[in-house]
Amino acid sequence: MAVARNLDRFPPDFMFSLSNEEFDILKFHFGTSSWCGTRKLPRAFTEQGVAMLSSV
């Protein structure tokens, strides 16, 4: 939620959204329940993006 409110602070090369295929692979890998839906695809962060998250 904090990231969504501060999108202008994150350069596009520090963060990206996962594709449907990538998200399905992660759900399978971690054994996440498939019955719980999501409205938006999750975001992934580069090393620099994770460092920026600590300031949000």
C-alpha positions as CSV (number, residue, x, y, z in Angstrom):
1,M,0.0,0.0,0.0
2,A,2.8,2.4,0.8
3,V,4.4,1.8,-2.6
4,A,1.1,2.5,-4.4
5,R,0.9,5.9,-2.6
6,N,4.5,6.7,-3.5
7,L,4.9,5.4,-7.0
8,D,6.7,8.6,-8.2
9,R,9.5,7.8,-5.7
10,F,10.4,4.5,-7.5
11,P,12.1,4.7,-10.9
12,P,10.7,2.1,-13.4
13,D,13.9,0.2,-13.4
14,F,13.8,-0.4,-9.6
15,M,10.3,-2.1,-9.7
16,F,8.2,-4.1,-12.1
17,S,4.9,-6.1,-12.1
18,L,5.1,-9.8,-12.5
19,S,3.3,-11.4,-15.4
20,N,0.5,-13.8,-15.0
21,E,2.8,-16.7,-15.8
22,E,5.5,-15.6,-13.4
23,F,2.9,-15.2,-10.6
24,D,1.4,-18.7,-11.3
25,I,4.9,-20.2,-11.0
26,L,5.5,-18.4,-7.7
27,K,2.2,-19.6,-6.3
28,F,3.0,-23.2,-7.3
29,H,6.6,-22.9,-5.9
30,F,5.4,-21.6,-2.5
31,G,2.2,-23.6,-2.3
32,T,-0.1,-20.6,-2.2
33,S,-3.8,-21.3,-2.2
34,S,-5.4,-20.8,-5.6
35,W,-8.9,-20.0,-4.3
36,C,-7.9,-16.6,-2.9
37,G,-8.0,-14.1,-5.8
38,T,-5.9,-11.0,-6.3
39,R,-6.9,-7.8,-8.0
40,K,-3.5,-6.7,-9.2
41,L,-0.4,-8.6,-10.0
42,P,2.3,-8.3,-7.3
43,R,5.3,-6.1,-7.8
44,A,8.9,-7.3,-7.7
45,F,11.8,-5.0,-6.7
46,T,15.4,-4.9,-7.7
47,E,18.1,-4.6,-5.0
48,Q,18.0,-0.8,-5.3
49,G,14.2,-0.9,-5.1
50,V,14.3,-2.9,-1.9
51,A,16.7,-0.3,-0.4
52,M,14.2,2.4,-1.4
53,L,11.4,0.5,0.3
54,S,13.1,1.0,3.7
55,S,12.6,4.8,3.3
56,V,8.8,4.5,2.5
